[in-house]
Amino acid sequence: MAKDKIDILLIEDEPDLGEVFSRYLRYKGFTVRWESTAQGGWAAFQSCAVKLLIIDVQLPDGNGFDLAQQMIQLNPGQPIFFLTALHERTSRLRGLSLGAVDYIAKPFDMDEILLKIRNLLTVANAPEVPTNPEIELAIGCLLLNMERYSLRDGMGSIQKLTVREAELLRHLVLHKNLLVNKKDLLLQFWGNTDFFNGKSLEVFISRLRKLLQMDRKLHIESIYGAGYILHENEGV
């Protein structure tokens, strides 16, 4: 049985916020399903093909982090925003370490979130053009597929990427052996340069470093106070 396709699955237990936010997103043109419990969110996720999850960390019948981890196991690479009143650094870092695209603290500006959602879904909704040479990018013995968001090594082993991992790696590949400014990455992919977005970028770079270990000629160098360089060392 084919799954219903929706843009956003919102899992938020506050009735007023859930109602207002879901109506706002629908008014802006998105297809949205709103659930107020972890159980309801899990059932909806299993029955729908979801482009973006927005999950409140504190749910009445479960923990949003645990729910997100369960969803990622079912659909690796699933884009997620965490929406929460928990402002502690450890909570933010935990959410980002799970692969969340963003961690949004309450209270929040709906117009700001709208821009972040549009930026993400613009990538996810990009038309499939099989003849486009940038659908697959080669770096070393690895092949980055921007259609499937995957990284394949020379032995055929495939690693699934999140949308943001794939976009960041694509940017680094297109600028290999050149300095990529950290501030430019933050503005392009996160929209601002605040402290927590900087930490989020560092988490994603760390994950990309692990993925690139499939080819020992490749490594990402951190240039303190400046940015990153993806090195491809031909002589190694």
GUBABA-162134 format. One record per atom (N, C-alpha, C, CB): residue in one letter; x, y, z. Coordinates in pm, whole numbers, plus 50000, padded with zeros to 5 digits. Each point is the difference from the previous one (the first is absolute). Glycine has a CB too. Example, Ala and Ser with C-alpha at 12.3 -4.5 7.8 and 13.67 -1.06 7.14 Angstrom:
A513194943150780A499115011950000A500905012050000A498114988350125S501545022249803S500825011950006S499235010950073S501184993749785
//
This chain:
M500844988050000M499165012050000M500875012450000M498184987750122A501575021549784A500805012149988A499785009250120A499894998249749K501185008150296K499915009350111K499555013849951K501804987350122D497465019849964D499675013949972D501285008250005D497664997250098K502485012249809K501185008549997K499665013750059K500864987849796I499905016150305I499775013050062I501335007450013I497994991050127D501925022349882D501225007950017D500534999150142D499205015449822I499914986550276I500445001550139I499134991750094I500845023149948L499804969350140L499334993650112L500425007450125L499924977249884L499145030050178L500245007750121L499544991950120L499745021949874I501154975750221I499664992750123I500225009550116I500644977349900E498295028450149E500035010750099E498804998550093E501215015749839D499034983650293D498914997050093D499255012250049D501304980350067E499225032049913E499295011950044E498875003049901E502095009150113P496654989949930P498885001549905P500005013249924P498714985450149D501505025649922D499965013149934D501115001449897D498995009850205L502234986549836L501145001149909L499854990649880L501465006450195G498134981349833G499834990349892G498975004649898G500634982050158E498275023349890E498935004749912E500455012149917E498304991450165V502285018449903V500415012349932V501124997249900V499335013450203F501664978949840F501164997449915F499624991749877F501475001150202S497714988749817S499594991649887S499145008049902S500094979550147R499025029149904R499195008549912R500875009949923R498074997750158Y502925007949910Y500925009449937Y500744993349884Y500275012150219L500234975749804L500744992949896L499104996449883L501534990950175R497245005149855R499064997049890R499705012649920R498974981350136Y500855029949935Y499745012749932Y501155003649906Y498635007750198K502594988249839K501175002949919K500214989849888K501035010750199G498054979849791G500034991049885G500524986050024G500285020049872F500004976350254F500514986750029F498884990450037F502155010250074T498054977049895T499104989750051T500554995850136T499344991949765V499795008750337V500444998050138V499084990250072V500965023250004R499654968050074R499234991650092R500525003050140R499624981749826W499455021250264W500375003550137W499564988850094W499825024849949E501124970450133E499724990250104E500495005550133E500174980949836S499135015650272S500335005850132S500684990150094S498075015149971T502174972649986T500654990050085T501074992549920T497894997650137A503024996149938A501024991849935A499374988249927A501665006850176Q497344987149888Q499334988549939Q499305004049870Q499684989950228G499615021449775G499325004749880G500995003949891G498125007950142G503014998249900G501015003849903G500654988049934G500415020350134W499844969249945W500604987849946W499064993349900W501304996950214A497425002449819A499024994049910A499915008049870A498704991250198A501305022049814A499925008549880A501244998349914A498605016550126F502564982549937F501254998549927F500034986949921F501165013750175Q498274975949884Q499984987149932Q499034999949881Q500584989150217S498415019449789S498984999949894S500235010649893S498414991450167C502575017749855C500225011249907C501455000449952C498185012950114A502014992249767A501345003549950A500215014650034A499934982749811V500995020150282V500145013250061V501295006649953V498704992450200K501195019949750K501195007349957K500755006150119K498875004849780L500394999850321L500635006350116L499224996750126L500865018549856L499844977350248L499434998150134L500335012050086L500204974849979I498805030350094I500235010150102I499494994150130I499805019649836I501114977550256I499664992350120I500305008050126I500484978749877D498535022350212D500215005750133D500714989550085D497925014849981V503104989450092V500774990550081V499184994650116V502095012049936Q497114996550127Q499234996050118Q498564996749961Q501465014450147L498264972649839L498674995449963L499374992950119L500694997849759P497985001950249P499354994350119P500234985150017P498305017649976D501994975349916D500154985350010D501364995249951D497544998049969G503445010950028G501324995649956G500955011649979G498934980549894N502295015850072N501075009749978N500195002049850N501124993350217G498915019349740G500135002949858G501304995049940G498585019650037F502504980550042F501274994749951F499884985149968F501235017450134D498164975249959D499854985549979D499114997249881D500324996150245L498615011749741L499104998449886L500735002749869L498055006750145A502745004049852A500755003349879A500984989049963A499765024250055Q500914970250046Q500964989249974Q499314987949939Q501435008250190Q497384988849861Q499214989049946Q499615002649855Q499124995250230M500535017249740M499615003649864M501184999549904M498205014550095I502974989949953I501204999749916I500404985749968I500765021650102Q499044969349994Q500294985949974Q499094994449890Q500764997350238L497995007349761L499074995649897L500295006649866L498284996350177N502145016449826N500285007449877N501295008050015N497525001449950P503644992250030P501295007150013P500055012349909P501134978350058G499415032649997G500095012349923G498785008950011G501464987949847Q497555008250234Q498795008050015Q500325013850058Q498664978850032P501005032249899P500235013550054P499095002850121P500675007849770I499934998050335I499275002550125I500365013850054I499964975450052F499015031949994F500195011750084F499504996150140F499725016649804F501054986650300F499504998850136F499455013550044F501674981550053L497165018150009L499325011950049L499784998150149L498865004449776T501735004350308T499974996950142T500215012250089T500834977649943A498715021150181A500235010250102A501294997450075A497545003250022L503134985749950L501264996750067L501135008149935L499174976750057H501405032550019H501045008749945H501404995550039H498375018850006E501754970550074E501314995850048E500904995649885E498944993150216R502345010049799R500984996649897R500034985049972R501365019950069T498564972050038T500074985449981T498824994949918T501214998050219S497625007949801S498834995949922S500165003649854S498575002850202R501935009349772R500225004249862R501014990849930R499485023850065L501624973550003L501034991649940L499504985849978L501755014250109R497424980849981R499454986649980R499134999649875R500064996050248G499095014149736G499145000549883G500805000849871G498265010950137L502774997449863L500825001549880L500814987449972L500125024650042S500304968450064S500784987849981S499174988949938S501415006550194L497274994349820L499124990249937L499865002549849L498764997650217G501785013749738G499925003349858G498935010149967G500834977549955A498625029250148A498975010049974A500555011349914A498904994350218V500275010449690V500395011349916V500065012750083V498964989049799D500135012450298D499995012050084D499364996850134D499905014849795Y500384993750304Y499484998750135Y499425013750036Y501694981650067I497005019349940I499325012850012I499405001450140I499515000149752A500925010150320A499555002150136A498745008750003A502374997850081K496704998750008K498815008050023K500355011450096K498494979949961P500885031750025P499105004049891P500805002649873P498395010050166F500954989049720F500715001449875F499215008849904F501064977550032D499635027249865D499415008449897D499564990949885D501445020150066M497264979449907M499504991049896M500545003549862M497954996950136D502235015949837D500535003949869D501434995049982D498535020250002E502244979750107E501384995149992E500014984949972E500755018150159I498394974549912I499924985749976I499514997349858I499554996050244L499535012049709L499504998349863L501155000649899L497805010150068L503124999449950L501135001149908L500884987650007L499955024950026K500264970050094K500834988050015K499324987949934K500935009150216I497754989949800I499264989049939I500065001049848I498484998850200R501325013149749R500035001949854R501384996849943R498235017550021N502834986750051N501354996949954N500224985049992N500825021350100L498734971650002L500174985450003L499194993249892L500435001350244L498305002249745L499114993149905L500305003949856L498244999150176T502395012449802T500425003549865T501024989949950T499575024350046V501334971550043V500974989749965V499314986649978V501775012150132A497344984349962A499334987049991A499094999049878A500104998450248N499345013149708N499065000049887N500655002949866N498275007150158A503064993949842A500685003049874A499644989549896A501895011150124P497784993149754P499594990549897P501114990149966P498455017249909E501154970650062E500964989849962E500355001549853E499104984450177V502175017949795V500465001649862V501164990349981V499275024649988P500464963449961P501044989749993P501245004249923P498204983750015T501685025749890T501155003849921T500855010750068T498704994249797N500875010850316N500745010450072N501284994050057N497855012250056P503344992749902P501234993950048P500225001750149P500945004149778E498355005450286E500205002250143E499174990750087E500525023549948I498664967849992I499294990150080I501004990750065I498005001349849E503104995750081E501074991850055E501325007649991E498764978849936L501915022350177L501285006950007L501054990250051L498865022350040A502254976849891A501094991150040A501025007750081A499654985849795I500835008050313I501095005450080I500824988150047I498665020650073G502604978849883G500804988250030G499354987749939G500835010550214C499054979049864C499334987849953C498534999950038C502164987850017L497335023450035L498625000850048L499115006849897L500835000650237L497894996049768L499025006049910L498835005150083L500694984749810L499115028450188L498905006450072L498795001249908L501635012950145N497274981049893N498775000349922N499035009750064N500354976249923M499365035050007M499125010250055M498534997149973M501845016349970E497874973149959E498624995949978E499564990850112E500295002349751R500624988750289R499684990350105R500575003950136R499954982449825Y500825028650179Y500685004250123Y500804988450059Y498175016950044S502774978449876S500824988550042S501445002149956S497994984749986L502915007850080L501425000349969L500464985649980L500375021550134R500184975849746R500414986449967R501504999349981R497784995749892D502854993850165D501434998549980D500284990949882D500375003550244G500924994449727G500394992349884G499634985350007G501825015849973M497854979350147M499614986050016M498484998149994M502044996650139G497245014449842G498554999249989G499265002050131G500364985049813S500385017450296S499355002650130S499355013849997S501674985250119I497105015649930I499245012549993I499645004950140I499074993249776Q501185019750249Q499615006550125Q498915010149970Q502314996750098K496595002749978K498905009449984K500355013250069K498334981049987L501355030249949L500255013250055L498695007250028L502195001249877T497855008250217T498875009150014T500105010549888T499884996450255V499045011049724V500025010549897V501115010050028V497534997149966R502605007150158R501015010150032R501404994449988R498375011150152E501844976449889E501324993949981E500384999949853E499644985850203A499425010249713A500274999249856A500295013949943A498524979849984E500715030250055E500205013549948E501345005950047E497525003249996L502834994550130L501285004850050L501164993249928L498955004450224L500954982449761L501074992749933L500115004549854L499664980450154R499215021449781R500015004949861R500755013349990R497814988349956H501895020750138H500655013149998H501514998650017H497915010450094L502504980949999L501434997950022L500674993549879L499544997850246V499764992649692V500554993449882V500215010049886V498864978750068L500165030049912L500105009949893L501125010250026L497554997049957H502915003850170H501075009250037H501174992350060H498325018450040K501904969449914K501064991750058K501355007049989K498704979349941N502125018550164N501345005850012N499995015250012N500844980849868L497985024950157L499875014350021L499385002650138L499765003949750L500575007650308L499405003750128L498545003949981L502255007650085V496874985949990V498585003550001V499725007150131V499354980249852N500225032250141N499805008250119N498864994850086N500875019649874K499384978950256K499004994850093K498775009150005K501834989450135K498405023649867K498885009450005K499114998649877K501415015850133D499214982349750D499224998349878D499144987350005D501795012349873L498794976950182L499234987650014L498805001950092L502094986949962L498135020150149L498915002350096L498885008349937L501654998650189L498725011849739L498985008549938L499274992549890L501385020350052Q499334971549871Q499374992949889Q499084988950047Q501965005549862F498474986950241F499254988150037F499175001550128F501774987149890W498585022650195W499235002050124W499315013550006W501604984950113G498845024649809G499345013049996G500565010350095G498034987949934N502795007950164N500665009650088N501244993550061N497805011650050T502974996350025T501294995350050T500034998950152T501075010349801D497804986750263D500004999750146D500774987850055D497785012049998F502444988050132F500864990050065F499524985849974F500525016750176F498194980849842F499504986449988F500024995049856F498575004150199N501215004749705N500144995949861N501454996749968N498035014449939G502904993150122G501414996749984G500324986250052G500555024150018K498874972450098K500204986650056K499354989449911K500065009850232S498794993549712S499344990649908S500884997349879S497765008250077L502845002249867L500904998249885L501164991050038L499365022749912E501214979250207E501124991750044E499594985450009E500935019550126V497854977949921V499514986250008V499914993949860V498715005650209F500755002149697F499874994849863F501374997649936F497815012149978I503154996950045I501344998149947I500644987450058I500245024949971S499554972950159S500534987950064S499434987449938S500285012950212R498434987449756R499374988449938R500504997849858R497985003950142L502255007149785L500554998749866L501424994450003L498575019349926R502204984650175R501364994550012R499954984850014R500785021550107K498304973649972K499894985650019K499594993149869K499395003750241L499715002549685L499564994249873L501154999649899L497675008450044L503155002049957L501095000749904L501154990650032L499375023549961Q500584970050155Q501034990350034Q499984988049905Q499845007350238M499104991549681M499964989349901M501105001749896M497534998150035D503035014149953D501115002649908D501065007650078D498475000549794R502684993250233R501015006250086R500715011749933R500314978150109K499455024349761K500575011749933K499245012750034K500774985249816L498055013350244L499145011550026L500015003650148L498564993549807H501485019250223H499785004450138H499595014750001H501694983150085I497575020550018I499545013850017I500865006650108I497624993949929E503085016550034E500845007450094E499235012050055E502084992649877S498005009350254S499415011950063S501065010950008S498384985850133I501305025949816I500885011650009I499435009250107I500714998349755Y499975002550359Y499465007250115Y499635014449964Y501384985650150G497385018049883G499535013649978G499635003249857G501395006250187A498734983849724A499745002849858A498974990449940A502315008849981G498014978250018G499064990749938G500604986349978G498935019349891Y500804974749994Y500384986149976Y500544998349858Y498254992450164I502634997749822I500514996249869I499834984949982I501675019250001L497644976949892L499934985849964L501204996949912L497444999650015H503504992850040H501214996649927H499824986749926H501385012650169E499064987249706E500114987549925E501484998449966E497605001649904N503084989850167N501434998249985N500274988949899N500405008050236E499904995849643E500164990249892E501174990550026E499045016749841G501974988150228G501214991650014G499964990250115G501215018449902V497734981950180V499934991250116V499714985949956V499235018950144
//
